[in-house]
Amino acid sequence: MDLKTEVLIIGGGATGAGIARDLALRGIPSLLVERGDFTSGASGRNQGLLHSGARYAVNDPEAARECIGENRILRRIAPHCIEPTEGLFVSLPEDGPEYRANFIRACAAAGIDALPLSPRETLAMEPRLNPRLIGAVQVPDGAIDPFMLVVENVRDAESRGARFLIHTEVTGLIRDGLRITGARVRDRIADKSYAIAANWVVNATGAWANLILGMAGIRIGLALSKGSMLLTNTRLSERVLNRCRPPSSGDIIVPNDTVSILGTTSLREDDLEHYEVTAEEVTFLIDELSKMIPDVKNERFNRAYAGVRPLLQSQEASDDREISRGFALIDHGSGSGSAGLVTITGGKLMTYRLMAEKTADFLCERMGLHVPCITHLQPLPGAGLGNTLRDRLLHLRRQTPAARGEILCDCELVPREAVDAILREGKVRELQDILHRTRLAKGTCQGGFCVYRLLGLLNELHGEQGSDGSNVVLRSFLEERWKGIRPILWGTALKEEELIESIYKGLFNLVPEEPGRTGGGAT
Amino acid sequence: MKRFDLIVLGTGLAGLTAARTAVETGAKVLIVGRGMGAVTLFGNTIDLLGTIPPGTDIAEGIARWIADHPEHPYARTGVKGIEDALADFRGLFPPPYGFAAEDNGNSLLPTGAGTIRPTYLFPVTMAAGAAMIPSETLIVGFRGFKDFQGDTVSLHLKCRGVNLALPRYGLEGTTALALARLMDAASFRERLGEAIRRQMGGERFIGLPAVLGLRNPAAVLKTLEKTTGARVFEIPLLPPSIPGTRVFHRFREELIAKGATFLMGHSVSRANVKGGRCEGIAVENPPLVTEYCADRYILATGRFLGGGLWAEMEQIVEPLFHLPIFQPGEREQWFGKRFFDPEAHPIHRAGIVTDADLRPVDETGRVVLENVRAAGSILAHHQAIEEKSREGIDIATGFLAAKRALAT
């Protein structure tokens, strides 16, 4: 089953999905392959922050201007993916008034609305803030749902003819002399390999850029920086809270639906497949952010996770935070003898659309086409549909108990019907795909209960694969869940984990797989 | 201040056993607990030591285990102590709803995940599960009851499965407890039996979620077996546990009948410790705080889930008496890197270390509180989840703690 396309996009993060949409709107056919599900990389492992750009205003005015520009565009084209919370830059006594004054000037210069607030005004807006604060500045930060943003880009592109293949990984690039003419790929679930021929190959794999480039014998200077985050069980604030000081680790709390995300750290990372959040990072984030909200010390956490930022290497920088968060579009034709291969990397979620625009502009230019970009003008298909917690609750209330049906996830009120609808669409291929597309397993128990309830549905998805008695799906879910849970186990979370362990290892007798041992399975 | 011979802290199986052992001797007992105890979550069967393969004599297996694990709670009770305690437990459940073992060894019973698990004593309502033949078994689930996925169970056990729809009972979103209460009504179980019979294709065994009533499970079993002509068994499922709730209710009924004071829904806010002895406890019943005292105390407050242990960010503590706790290293080391690590997570070894009399000791082996004993899962050096020893430890140490406490 070999395929052909005009542009082959590698990577189903925000950038890749954005490129597919941009090309589709310009009438250029494309096919996107993604190794896992959409947003498996940094696009799904960030703070979900709609930057105002204020964070960069002092150190990197260019990035700040880019951000505020995209911020305004996203509010227009993707209002349903955004919670317009506003943000505060909070000065504690140790941050001093000097940086604050610089910050206000720099925001003005970058065109970012910045409203200085007195301590009293600040505390009235966010009562859980440290009462010792000396002031705050309000900026147009917000919260964004990256998964929904990506899926919406995909949906729009798909309706205009773009194709998407998830769980499909690139195993090699196809070369014809000095030109790259496609890629060999493998469907990881069906374990089938085939080739995709393309006139252009776009490497939009973010931190994995060098993995793809290595297949063409190319390497670019990328620094990989791990950022770890903590997810709370409750929402700590109404607005995004930043420390008003030079960018550093542990300086931000982003509200996200019913929870908050504490971030971040910045540590060099070499191993892209096995990185984890350490106990040290967890302790650091809690110590640091409890300076802003003292209650953080007593908060129950649901999960910890980390993402890897692809940072373009610069010679003189000593600290990863000083490396520009800017992006680069690299044509591997002239110098590297791989015409037709383009890499777009660096950058951040906020600039995904701009990165897509630049990539599509470049491809159009090379194709000799003169079609302008309209992604900044054309709203995403779901724009105007409500998706807040309030909307979800109203929707449930409007239904009669009979129509509402079974609620699979009691933490997040996910009805069985929502999962059935996704299964009917036929695009999901494994449990994690369903979890990405719903709020299942995102609540306090992190799926400890609802995954059992999903098993019946999964039997349909996996058929006989799950019937060898070893509970493969359940085990791999619990193992994946563990990565996020293990770093936050103390206090209440640890107590509740004893329940989950008692259920799956105790009551259900799922035991570690050992060669030659079938314990826990049916006879 | 109200005075007792013995105060038991905790209403799990360890506390219930200790209190019952004490009332049998005529002692004046107070038992106090915050909730219904972990037995109502997981206590489907009585596990003793699941690592002993079926077919091996349990007493021999445990004797070997004790020799290999001298710090294990079973090393305190000994094989004889376990046997005596279990005999007492079984005495509380006379036929028709009795507990039995198969050939003095472990049996393998099906679970709600379609796995099989070893256990020692099981109620009469589960007996057919140990004997079932997959090709001759029908697994019955209820449409709308999400905590028992009958399809998953039948798929893994390689049986046939059906999901019964019982529209007139409105089972959409129902719970185990609601189903158990329905089963208590004779009319419901007769209709259910009929509905099952219509689905049968010559099967000789029928597996149902473990919800066969709270009041008279043996009668439910009898009705279903009579209507269907097959042997019927309960399959343990997600908490809460209906069979465990039956155990809890039976103990409570017995304790109250024998004159024990049963305080449920209250937490013990403070223990008054003086000169190496506990002199009293304060029970919180807002806005009132009541003081109780006794000559002896048994601490059976469970592990983290029960509130007997608490994990601070740096260490594990016992919040009531601040007893010394065997620590599982730094936080980073509490849990293995994988959920299914071959070794049990080190934190499960944490707990209270005791002398032979179950009195808590410090690192030097010195008794900390002369009139306080610890029983149940709060004890150190067992791995109840992996070993499948939860109920055995509760019953054996609860029994021993009460005997030793009253001997002084």
Interface residues (C-beta under 8 A of the other chain):
Chain A: E276 T278 A279 E280 T283 I286 P401 A402 G405 E406 I407 L408 R416 F449 Y452 R453 L455 G456 N459 G466 S467 G469 N471 L474 R475 L478 E479 R481 W482 R486 L489 W490 G491 L494 K495 E496 E498 L499 E501 S502 I503 Y504 K505 G506 L507 F508 N509 L510 V511 P512 E513 E514 G520 G521 A522 T523
Chain B: L41 F42 N44 G50 L108 T111 G112 A113 G114 T115 I116 R117 P118 P134 G144 K146 D147 Q149 D151 T152 L155 H156 L157 K158 E172 G173 P236 L238 P239 R303 F304 L305 G307 W310 A311 E312 M313 E330 R331 E332 W334 F335 K337 R338 F339 F340 D341 P342 H345 I347 A384 I385 E386 K388 R390
